[in-house]
Amino acid sequence: MTIKVYRDNPYLKKLEANVVEKRYLDEKFYIKLDKTIFYPNLSGGQPGDMGFINDIEVLEAYEDGDDVVHVISSNVSGNKVKLTINWERRLDIMHQHTGQHLLSAVFYKLFNGNTVGFNIGDEYAYIDITLPDLTEEDVVRIELLANKIIQSNFNIKSYYVDEKQLKEMHLSKSSKVKSNIRIVEIEGLDYNPCGGTHLKNTGELGILKIIKWERRKGNIRVQFICGNRALKDYIWKNKYIKDIALLFSSKNEDVLKKVEKLYDEKDTLEKNNRALRESLNILKGEDFLKEALIKDGIRFVYMEHESLDFKELSYIAGYLNSLENIIQIHGIYNGDKGQLYISTTKDIDINLQTIYKNISDNHSIKGGGNPHTVQGGTEADELSTIMALFLEEITKELRAKK
């Protein structure tokens, strides 16, 4: 059995240990030691430690019954080794995991919400709470109480109890094990069966900040950050607010109003631009109609364009399609490539999709559409030929309909 030193002293960064078993498999070495400071990955949901055995990086540590297996890429010499963990990562995980216990306790005390899910990610941690909803006001209350507990510097301790003692405790969740039950207690506030690494007191958390919440499978998922993560989050957000305030020549606290005003002005400009564009498209569409060929009461807009944006063309064509008895065949040249746009108004009973398929069987066109509009790309030197083929096939089908 591996002695799990991290349970009694999570602050220990280095340790000497003895190799008790070594296996080689798939070009990796799997090593068991008599004791370790490496927390095994996802034991109880907590991410594992990173670090080194001697000078060899530990790729992973995981539980195997009562043992912890350390995976390394090359062999270690001798039976005695030196372990070193990545302390910055360990401390960060201790911040987030202790913060989870505290936040879960606050949710329960204020709203009787139980924690049914927990995860520590690289950017934030989250808990799933059995609440139907959560408001901004609720979050403010939760953060205020959580940070008041942090500032009060309550002691955090861990110890082992038996099943009889367990029944006398008001646990925040039930224990999954029946013996060697480890309790992590935030002094007098929260009792939690847990095998993870935690801080000595709440003051070491520094600050806890909820950054997002959303409904998830009937519960509320709450994202939060603690300690150095919260500090780093504050640093970049504060800088962004100051920089934005400088752009607006305003105070930090006035930034939101300035942005809302800018957004409203942008929305108004976009509406005005849409109205102007629609008017311009109508004018351009009318110009197109002036050049249309009229045959049997149908106006054919047959045009090749050298410098027209395809999106602009689609707007103009959309206006023309709102009229009657119009067939459009457009080609746009763009270097060595060409674009096709063929369309009919709804009152013309022909299937452009069928015509497109017949022509594309013998010519290289990449695109598609529906019975009233097709579009596609082709080589520029084929564009004129393909446009002529569409005109020819459309004319044939119109004659057949008479």
Secondary structure, DSSP 8 states (H G I E B T S, - for coil): --EEHHHH-TT--EEEEEEEEEEEETTEEEEEESEE----TTBTTB----EEETTEEEEEEEEETTEEEEEESS---SSEEEEEE-HHHHHHHHHHHHHHHHHHHHHHHHH---EEEEEE-SS-EEEEES-S---HHHHHHHHHHHHHHHHHT-BEEEEEE-HHHHHTS-BSS--S-SSSEEEEEETTTEEEE--S---SBGGGG--EEEEEEEEETTEEEEEEEEHHHHHHHHHHHHHHHHHHHHHHTS-GGGHHHHHHHHHHHHHHHHHHHHHHHHHHHHHHHHHHHHT-EEETTEEEEEEEESS--HHHHHHHHHHHHTSSSEEEEEEEEETTEEEEEEEE-TTS---HHHHHHHHHTTS--EEEEETTEEEEEEEHHHHHHHHHHHHHHHHHHHHHH-
